[in-house]
Every structure is written in C-alpha cells, then in structure tokens.
Amino acid sequence: MAFDSMLVRDSLDRYRAQPAFLLKKLALNTVLFWTHSQTALKTMVVTFLQWR
C-alpha cells in the first residue's frame, strides 16, 4: 500500500511540474487506443513514440 501511494504521489508531482507531459501522454494514449493491433506497423510506430 505504501509503495502504491508513493507512485501516485510521484506521478501527480510530475504532472504538476511538467503539464506538457500530461498532454503528450493523453495524445499518445489516444493514438494507441485507435491504432493498437490494427496492423503491425501501426503498433510498432505507437510503441516507438511511447518510448521517447
């Protein structure tokens, strides 16, 4: 439980410190939602974008 709380706190702190990170994450997750597993190429491109 304590570890989960620490992870949530760290995540929220990162979003507060870097609002652009949240926007990037939302945008990438939107793309992932619509393209994941449609084709191997789309899945690889989305995976690459998430690792950057």
mmJSON file of the N, C-alpha and C atoms, coordinates in Angstrom:
{"data_MODEL":{"atom_site":{
"group_PDB":["ATOM","ATOM","ATOM","ATOM","ATOM","ATOM","ATOM","ATOM","ATOM","ATOM","ATOM","ATOM","ATOM","ATOM","ATOM","ATOM","ATOM","ATOM","ATOM","ATOM","ATOM","ATOM","ATOM","ATOM","ATOM","ATOM","ATOM","ATOM","ATOM","ATOM","ATOM","ATOM","ATOM","ATOM","ATOM","ATOM","ATOM","ATOM","ATOM","ATOM","ATOM","ATOM","ATOM","ATOM","ATOM","ATOM","ATOM","ATOM","ATOM","ATOM","ATOM","ATOM","ATOM","ATOM","ATOM","ATOM","ATOM","ATOM","ATOM","ATOM","ATOM","ATOM","ATOM","ATOM","ATOM","ATOM","ATOM","ATOM","ATOM","ATOM","ATOM","ATOM","ATOM","ATOM","ATOM","ATOM","ATOM","ATOM","ATOM","ATOM","ATOM","ATOM","ATOM","ATOM","ATOM","ATOM","ATOM","ATOM","ATOM","ATOM","ATOM","ATOM","ATOM","ATOM","ATOM","ATOM","ATOM","ATOM","ATOM","ATOM","ATOM","ATOM","ATOM","ATOM","ATOM","ATOM","ATOM","ATOM","ATOM","ATOM","ATOM","ATOM","ATOM","ATOM","ATOM","ATOM","ATOM","ATOM","ATOM","ATOM","ATOM","ATOM","ATOM","ATOM","ATOM","ATOM","ATOM","ATOM","ATOM","ATOM","ATOM","ATOM","ATOM","ATOM","ATOM","ATOM","ATOM","ATOM","ATOM","ATOM","ATOM","ATOM","ATOM","ATOM","ATOM","ATOM","ATOM","ATOM","ATOM","ATOM","ATOM","ATOM","ATOM","ATOM","ATOM","ATOM"],
"id":[1,2,3,4,5,6,7,8,9,10,11,12,13,14,15,16,17,18,19,20,21,22,23,24,25,26,27,28,29,30,31,32,33,34,35,36,37,38,39,40,41,42,43,44,45,46,47,48,49,50,51,52,53,54,55,56,57,58,59,60,61,62,63,64,65,66,67,68,69,70,71,72,73,74,75,76,77,78,79,80,81,82,83,84,85,86,87,88,89,90,91,92,93,94,95,96,97,98,99,100,101,102,103,104,105,106,107,108,109,110,111,112,113,114,115,116,117,118,119,120,121,122,123,124,125,126,127,128,129,130,131,132,133,134,135,136,137,138,139,140,141,142,143,144,145,146,147,148,149,150,151,152,153,154,155,156],
"type_symbol":["N","C","C","N","C","C","N","C","C","N","C","C","N","C","C","N","C","C","N","C","C","N","C","C","N","C","C","N","C","C","N","C","C","N","C","C","N","C","C","N","C","C","N","C","C","N","C","C","N","C","C","N","C","C","N","C","C","N","C","C","N","C","C","N","C","C","N","C","C","N","C","C","N","C","C","N","C","C","N","C","C","N","C","C","N","C","C","N","C","C","N","C","C","N","C","C","N","C","C","N","C","C","N","C","C","N","C","C","N","C","C","N","C","C","N","C","C","N","C","C","N","C","C","N","C","C","N","C","C","N","C","C","N","C","C","N","C","C","N","C","C","N","C","C","N","C","C","N","C","C","N","C","C","N","C","C"],
"label_atom_id":["N","CA","C","N","CA","C","N","CA","C","N","CA","C","N","CA","C","N","CA","C","N","CA","C","N","CA","C","N","CA","C","N","CA","C","N","CA","C","N","CA","C","N","CA","C","N","CA","C","N","CA","C","N","CA","C","N","CA","C","N","CA","C","N","CA","C","N","CA","C","N","CA","C","N","CA","C","N","CA","C","N","CA","C","N","CA","C","N","CA","C","N","CA","C","N","CA","C","N","CA","C","N","CA","C","N","CA","C","N","CA","C","N","CA","C","N","CA","C","N","CA","C","N","CA","C","N","CA","C","N","CA","C","N","CA","C","N","CA","C","N","CA","C","N","CA","C","N","CA","C","N","CA","C","N","CA","C","N","CA","C","N","CA","C","N","CA","C","N","CA","C","N","CA","C","N","CA","C","N","CA","C"],
"label_alt_id":[null,null,null,null,null,null,null,null,null,null,null,null,null,null,null,null,null,null,null,null,null,null,null,null,null,null,null,null,null,null,null,null,null,null,null,null,null,null,null,null,null,null,null,null,null,null,null,null,null,null,null,null,null,null,null,null,null,null,null,null,null,null,null,null,null,null,null,null,null,null,null,null,null,null,null,null,null,null,null,null,null,null,null,null,null,null,null,null,null,null,null,null,null,null,null,null,null,null,null,null,null,null,null,null,null,null,null,null,null,null,null,null,null,null,null,null,null,null,null,null,null,null,null,null,null,null,null,null,null,null,null,null,null,null,null,null,null,null,null,null,null,null,null,null,null,null,null,null,null,null,null,null,null,null,null,null],
"label_comp_id":["MET","MET","MET","ALA","ALA","ALA","PHE","PHE","PHE","ASP","ASP","ASP","SER","SER","SER","MET","MET","MET","LEU","LEU","LEU","VAL","VAL","VAL","ARG","ARG","ARG","ASP","ASP","ASP","SER","SER","SER","LEU","LEU","LEU","ASP","ASP","ASP","ARG","ARG","ARG","TYR","TYR","TYR","ARG","ARG","ARG","ALA","ALA","ALA","GLN","GLN","GLN","PRO","PRO","PRO","ALA","ALA","ALA","PHE","PHE","PHE","LEU","LEU","LEU","LEU","LEU","LEU","LYS","LYS","LYS","LYS","LYS","LYS","LEU","LEU","LEU","ALA","ALA","ALA","LEU","LEU","LEU","ASN","ASN","ASN","THR","THR","THR","VAL","VAL","VAL","LEU","LEU","LEU","PHE","PHE","PHE","TRP","TRP","TRP","THR","THR","THR","HIS","HIS","HIS","SER","SER","SER","GLN","GLN","GLN","THR","THR","THR","ALA","ALA","ALA","LEU","LEU","LEU","LYS","LYS","LYS","THR","THR","THR","MET","MET","MET","VAL","VAL","VAL","VAL","VAL","VAL","THR","THR","THR","PHE","PHE","PHE","LEU","LEU","LEU","GLN","GLN","GLN","TRP","TRP","TRP","ARG","ARG","ARG"],
"label_asym_id":["A","A","A","A","A","A","A","A","A","A","A","A","A","A","A","A","A","A","A","A","A","A","A","A","A","A","A","A","A","A","A","A","A","A","A","A","A","A","A","A","A","A","A","A","A","A","A","A","A","A","A","A","A","A","A","A","A","A","A","A","A","A","A","A","A","A","A","A","A","A","A","A","A","A","A","A","A","A","A","A","A","A","A","A","A","A","A","A","A","A","A","A","A","A","A","A","A","A","A","A","A","A","A","A","A","A","A","A","A","A","A","A","A","A","A","A","A","A","A","A","A","A","A","A","A","A","A","A","A","A","A","A","A","A","A","A","A","A","A","A","A","A","A","A","A","A","A","A","A","A","A","A","A","A","A","A"],
"label_entity_id":["1","1","1","1","1","1","1","1","1","1","1","1","1","1","1","1","1","1","1","1","1","1","1","1","1","1","1","1","1","1","1","1","1","1","1","1","1","1","1","1","1","1","1","1","1","1","1","1","1","1","1","1","1","1","1","1","1","1","1","1","1","1","1","1","1","1","1","1","1","1","1","1","1","1","1","1","1","1","1","1","1","1","1","1","1","1","1","1","1","1","1","1","1","1","1","1","1","1","1","1","1","1","1","1","1","1","1","1","1","1","1","1","1","1","1","1","1","1","1","1","1","1","1","1","1","1","1","1","1","1","1","1","1","1","1","1","1","1","1","1","1","1","1","1","1","1","1","1","1","1","1","1","1","1","1","1"],
"label_seq_id":[1,1,1,2,2,2,3,3,3,4,4,4,5,5,5,6,6,6,7,7,7,8,8,8,9,9,9,10,10,10,11,11,11,12,12,12,13,13,13,14,14,14,15,15,15,16,16,16,17,17,17,18,18,18,19,19,19,20,20,20,21,21,21,22,22,22,23,23,23,24,24,24,25,25,25,26,26,26,27,27,27,28,28,28,29,29,29,30,30,30,31,31,31,32,32,32,33,33,33,34,34,34,35,35,35,36,36,36,37,37,37,38,38,38,39,39,39,40,40,40,41,41,41,42,42,42,43,43,43,44,44,44,45,45,45,46,46,46,47,47,47,48,48,48,49,49,49,50,50,50,51,51,51,52,52,52],
"pdbx_PDB_ins_code":[null,null,null,null,null,null,null,null,null,null,null,null,null,null,null,null,null,null,null,null,null,null,null,null,null,null,null,null,null,null,null,null,null,null,null,null,null,null,null,null,null,null,null,null,null,null,null,null,null,null,null,null,null,null,null,null,null,null,null,null,null,null,null,null,null,null,null,null,null,null,null,null,null,null,null,null,null,null,null,null,null,null,null,null,null,null,null,null,null,null,null,null,null,null,null,null,null,null,null,null,null,null,null,null,null,null,null,null,null,null,null,null,null,null,null,null,null,null,null,null,null,null,null,null,null,null,null,null,null,null,null,null,null,null,null,null,null,null,null,null,null,null,null,null,null,null,null,null,null,null,null,null,null,null,null,null],
"Cartn_x":[0.809,0.0,0.855,1.872,2.713,3.415,3.828,4.513,3.572,2.32,1.326,1.089,0.994,0.786,1.952,3.148,4.335,4.32,3.934,3.884,2.844,1.692,0.651,1.136,1.747,2.26,3.325,4.243,5.292,4.688,3.686,3.029,2.346,1.602,0.922,1.919,3.013,4.058,4.64,4.824,5.37,4.386,3.1,2.1,2.05,2.195,2.196,3.441,4.571,5.839,5.979,5.382,5.516,4.143,3.324,1.994,2.022,3.068,3.176,3.294,3.862,3.974,2.588,1.672,0.307,-0.357,-0.186,-0.777,-0.187,1.126,1.781,1.249,1.121,0.633,-0.802,-1.641,-3.028,-3.078,-2.271,-2.253,-1.776,-0.702,-0.186,-1.149,-1.8,-2.761,-3.984,-4.358,-5.465,-5.092,-3.893,-3.428,-3.354,-2.818,-2.707,-4.081,-5.044,-6.39,-6.96,-6.744,-7.341,-6.532,-5.237,-4.42,-3.858,-3.843,-3.186,-3.761,-2.885,-3.186,-3.964,-4.206,-4.834,-3.861,-2.619,-1.563,-0.282,0.616,1.89,2.673,2.637,3.381,2.847,1.533,0.956,1.314,1.262,1.601,3.062,3.961,5.38,5.625,4.944,5.114,4.648,3.49,2.968,3.89,4.385,5.316,6.572,7.096,8.276,8.003,6.841,6.516,6.396,5.894,5.743,7.085,8.073,9.375,10.227,9.832,10.628,10.431],
"Cartn_y":[-1.198,0.0,1.266,1.298,2.489,2.755,1.675,1.833,2.412,1.943,2.484,3.971,4.343,5.753,6.604,6.073,6.801,6.984,5.939,6.041,7.06,7.058,8.034,9.446,9.649,10.976,11.433,10.535,10.883,11.232,10.478,10.733,12.096,12.389,13.688,14.843,14.645,15.68,15.934,14.876,15.045,15.807,15.493,16.212,17.684,17.99,19.401,20.13,19.446,20.073,20.185,19.225,19.198,18.987,20.024,19.868,19.353,19.665,19.189,17.669,17.071,15.611,14.971,15.533,15.007,15.122,16.243,16.418,15.425,15.216,14.244,12.844,12.51,11.181,10.971,11.976,11.874,11.703,12.472,12.377,11.002,10.514,9.208,8.086,8.184,7.147,7.165,8.335,8.421,7.708,7.975,7.308,5.799,5.405,3.978,3.321,3.965,3.407,3.128,4.029,3.893,3.023,2.829,2.108,0.788,0.544,-0.649,-1.922,-2.696,-4.013,-3.988,-2.831,-2.828,-3.412,-2.948,-3.513,-3.544,-4.4,-4.494,-3.185,-2.549,-1.301,-0.2,-0.047,0.981,0.705,-0.539,-0.886,-0.562,-0.843,-0.541,0.965,1.739,3.193,3.764,3.345,3.843,3.437,2.22,1.768,2.625,2.928,3.78,5.165,5.741,7.068,7.068,6.012,5.952,5.822,5.257,5.052,6.3,7.32,8.537,9.447],
"Cartn_z":[0.0,0.0,0.0,0.809,0.892,-0.429,-1.101,-2.379,-3.427,-3.45,-4.382,-4.127,-2.885,-2.54,-3.005,-2.859,-3.293,-4.814,-5.549,-7.001,-7.461,-6.827,-7.173,-6.892,-5.746,-5.384,-6.378,-6.737,-7.706,-9.067,-9.467,-10.745,-10.745,-9.706,-9.618,-9.563,-8.845,-8.795,-10.187,-10.952,-12.31,-13.193,-13.074,-13.871,-13.499,-12.22,-11.796,-12.289,-12.22,-12.615,-14.134,-14.871,-16.327,-16.979,-17.05,-17.637,-19.08,-19.809,-21.192,-21.242,-20.211,-20.158,-20.148,-19.395,-19.349,-20.716,-21.375,-22.71,-23.702,-23.64,-24.524,-24.25,-22.98,-22.609,-23.095,-22.934,-23.411,-24.927,-25.627,-27.09,-27.552,-26.956,-27.351,-27.001,-25.854,-25.481,-26.392,-26.869,-27.825,-29.124,-29.61,-30.825,-30.594,-29.46,-29.154,-29.136,-28.53,-28.443,-29.824,-30.752,-32.082,-33.033,-32.768,-33.75,-33.264,-31.991,-31.46,-32.075,-32.632,-33.194,-34.501,-35.071,-36.398,-37.406,-37.329,-38.173,-37.345,-37.742,-37.014,-37.11,-38.271,-38.437,-37.516,-37.453,-36.573,-35.116,-34.72,-33.345,-33.053,-33.989,-33.784,-33.713,-34.549,-34.535,-33.205,-32.741,-31.467,-30.325,-30.346,-29.311,-29.311,-30.487,-30.584,-29.994,-30.3,-29.792,-28.277,-27.704,-26.256,-25.543,-26.192,-25.558,-25.6,-26.349,-26.489,-25.322],
"occupancy":[1.0,1.0,1.0,1.0,1.0,1.0,1.0,1.0,1.0,1.0,1.0,1.0,1.0,1.0,1.0,1.0,1.0,1.0,1.0,1.0,1.0,1.0,1.0,1.0,1.0,1.0,1.0,1.0,1.0,1.0,1.0,1.0,1.0,1.0,1.0,1.0,1.0,1.0,1.0,1.0,1.0,1.0,1.0,1.0,1.0,1.0,1.0,1.0,1.0,1.0,1.0,1.0,1.0,1.0,1.0,1.0,1.0,1.0,1.0,1.0,1.0,1.0,1.0,1.0,1.0,1.0,1.0,1.0,1.0,1.0,1.0,1.0,1.0,1.0,1.0,1.0,1.0,1.0,1.0,1.0,1.0,1.0,1.0,1.0,1.0,1.0,1.0,1.0,1.0,1.0,1.0,1.0,1.0,1.0,1.0,1.0,1.0,1.0,1.0,1.0,1.0,1.0,1.0,1.0,1.0,1.0,1.0,1.0,1.0,1.0,1.0,1.0,1.0,1.0,1.0,1.0,1.0,1.0,1.0,1.0,1.0,1.0,1.0,1.0,1.0,1.0,1.0,1.0,1.0,1.0,1.0,1.0,1.0,1.0,1.0,1.0,1.0,1.0,1.0,1.0,1.0,1.0,1.0,1.0,1.0,1.0,1.0,1.0,1.0,1.0,1.0,1.0,1.0,1.0,1.0,1.0],
"B_iso_or_equiv":[0.0,0.0,0.0,0.0,0.0,0.0,0.0,0.0,0.0,0.0,0.0,0.0,0.0,0.0,0.0,0.0,0.0,0.0,0.0,0.0,0.0,0.0,0.0,0.0,0.0,0.0,0.0,0.0,0.0,0.0,0.0,0.0,0.0,0.0,0.0,0.0,0.0,0.0,0.0,0.0,0.0,0.0,0.0,0.0,0.0,0.0,0.0,0.0,0.0,0.0,0.0,0.0,0.0,0.0,0.0,0.0,0.0,0.0,0.0,0.0,0.0,0.0,0.0,0.0,0.0,0.0,0.0,0.0,0.0,0.0,0.0,0.0,0.0,0.0,0.0,0.0,0.0,0.0,0.0,0.0,0.0,0.0,0.0,0.0,0.0,0.0,0.0,0.0,0.0,0.0,0.0,0.0,0.0,0.0,0.0,0.0,0.0,0.0,0.0,0.0,0.0,0.0,0.0,0.0,0.0,0.0,0.0,0.0,0.0,0.0,0.0,0.0,0.0,0.0,0.0,0.0,0.0,0.0,0.0,0.0,0.0,0.0,0.0,0.0,0.0,0.0,0.0,0.0,0.0,0.0,0.0,0.0,0.0,0.0,0.0,0.0,0.0,0.0,0.0,0.0,0.0,0.0,0.0,0.0,0.0,0.0,0.0,0.0,0.0,0.0,0.0,0.0,0.0,0.0,0.0,0.0],
"pdbx_formal_charge":[null,null,null,null,null,null,null,null,null,null,null,null,null,null,null,null,null,null,null,null,null,null,null,null,null,null,null,null,null,null,null,null,null,null,null,null,null,null,null,null,null,null,null,null,null,null,null,null,null,null,null,null,null,null,null,null,null,null,null,null,null,null,null,null,null,null,null,null,null,null,null,null,null,null,null,null,null,null,null,null,null,null,null,null,null,null,null,null,null,null,null,null,null,null,null,null,null,null,null,null,null,null,null,null,null,null,null,null,null,null,null,null,null,null,null,null,null,null,null,null,null,null,null,null,null,null,null,null,null,null,null,null,null,null,null,null,null,null,null,null,null,null,null,null,null,null,null,null,null,null,null,null,null,null,null,null],
"auth_seq_id":[1,1,1,2,2,2,3,3,3,4,4,4,5,5,5,6,6,6,7,7,7,8,8,8,9,9,9,10,10,10,11,11,11,12,12,12,13,13,13,14,14,14,15,15,15,16,16,16,17,17,17,18,18,18,19,19,19,20,20,20,21,21,21,22,22,22,23,23,23,24,24,24,25,25,25,26,26,26,27,27,27,28,28,28,29,29,29,30,30,30,31,31,31,32,32,32,33,33,33,34,34,34,35,35,35,36,36,36,37,37,37,38,38,38,39,39,39,40,40,40,41,41,41,42,42,42,43,43,43,44,44,44,45,45,45,46,46,46,47,47,47,48,48,48,49,49,49,50,50,50,51,51,51,52,52,52],
"auth_comp_id":["MET","MET","MET","ALA","ALA","ALA","PHE","PHE","PHE","ASP","ASP","ASP","SER","SER","SER","MET","MET","MET","LEU","LEU","LEU","VAL","VAL","VAL","ARG","ARG","ARG","ASP","ASP","ASP","SER","SER","SER","LEU","LEU","LEU","ASP","ASP","ASP","ARG","ARG","ARG","TYR","TYR","TYR","ARG","ARG","ARG","ALA","ALA","ALA","GLN","GLN","GLN","PRO","PRO","PRO","ALA","ALA","ALA","PHE","PHE","PHE","LEU","LEU","LEU","LEU","LEU","LEU","LYS","LYS","LYS","LYS","LYS","LYS","LEU","LEU","LEU","ALA","ALA","ALA","LEU","LEU","LEU","ASN","ASN","ASN","THR","THR","THR","VAL","VAL","VAL","LEU","LEU","LEU","PHE","PHE","PHE","TRP","TRP","TRP","THR","THR","THR","HIS","HIS","HIS","SER","SER","SER","GLN","GLN","GLN","THR","THR","THR","ALA","ALA","ALA","LEU","LEU","LEU","LYS","LYS","LYS","THR","THR","THR","MET","MET","MET","VAL","VAL","VAL","VAL","VAL","VAL","THR","THR","THR","PHE","PHE","PHE","LEU","LEU","LEU","GLN","GLN","GLN","TRP","TRP","TRP","ARG","ARG","ARG"],
"auth_asym_id":["A","A","A","A","A","A","A","A","A","A","A","A","A","A","A","A","A","A","A","A","A","A","A","A","A","A","A","A","A","A","A","A","A","A","A","A","A","A","A","A","A","A","A","A","A","A","A","A","A","A","A","A","A","A","A","A","A","A","A","A","A","A","A","A","A","A","A","A","A","A","A","A","A","A","A","A","A","A","A","A","A","A","A","A","A","A","A","A","A","A","A","A","A","A","A","A","A","A","A","A","A","A","A","A","A","A","A","A","A","A","A","A","A","A","A","A","A","A","A","A","A","A","A","A","A","A","A","A","A","A","A","A","A","A","A","A","A","A","A","A","A","A","A","A","A","A","A","A","A","A","A","A","A","A","A","A"],
"auth_atom_id":["N","CA","C","N","CA","C","N","CA","C","N","CA","C","N","CA","C","N","CA","C","N","CA","C","N","CA","C","N","CA","C","N","CA","C","N","CA","C","N","CA","C","N","CA","C","N","CA","C","N","CA","C","N","CA","C","N","CA","C","N","CA","C","N","CA","C","N","CA","C","N","CA","C","N","CA","C","N","CA","C","N","CA","C","N","CA","C","N","CA","C","N","CA","C","N","CA","C","N","CA","C","N","CA","C","N","CA","C","N","CA","C","N","CA","C","N","CA","C","N","CA","C","N","CA","C","N","CA","C","N","CA","C","N","CA","C","N","CA","C","N","CA","C","N","CA","C","N","CA","C","N","CA","C","N","CA","C","N","CA","C","N","CA","C","N","CA","C","N","CA","C","N","CA","C","N","CA","C","N","CA","C"],
"pdbx_PDB_model_num":[1,1,1,1,1,1,1,1,1,1,1,1,1,1,1,1,1,1,1,1,1,1,1,1,1,1,1,1,1,1,1,1,1,1,1,1,1,1,1,1,1,1,1,1,1,1,1,1,1,1,1,1,1,1,1,1,1,1,1,1,1,1,1,1,1,1,1,1,1,1,1,1,1,1,1,1,1,1,1,1,1,1,1,1,1,1,1,1,1,1,1,1,1,1,1,1,1,1,1,1,1,1,1,1,1,1,1,1,1,1,1,1,1,1,1,1,1,1,1,1,1,1,1,1,1,1,1,1,1,1,1,1,1,1,1,1,1,1,1,1,1,1,1,1,1,1,1,1,1,1,1,1,1,1,1,1]
}}}
